[in-house]
Amino acid sequence: MRVEVTIQTASIKTHNEIRDNDLRSSNFLEADTFPVITFTSTRIEPAGQDRYTVTGDLTIKGNTRAVSLQMTRLGEFNDPMMGHRIGYSGSAKINRKDFGLTFNPVLDGRFVVSDEINIMLEGELVEQAEQATAE
């Protein structure tokens, strides 16, 4: 099984509109130039009941690095309209500078943004049939 996730940078929400607009700007994600963040798994390993370590290639602003996500399967079901679906939550930590996010605002003599970023996600995976490869 391979997991592919695409996130529209314009859809990222932190529940703070000013911060969201700053994240989408040239200070950080450059949403106009880099409209998506992608993750493609390269390995999935069991890590306990309903828990998995999903390792893959994360691409932000054209920079790709290997990242491991700690995932929890929340449940699954067969939807007659969309097929087999799996609910999940996951988390990972990255160094933002590895992905070209180097803006360092200073306020009151201190850096405002940490180099270490916690990624938290929730969603549904929709199983898709494997595409046959042409030989």
Order of alpha helices (4+ residues) and beta strands (2+ residues): beta-alpha-beta-beta-beta-beta-beta-beta-beta
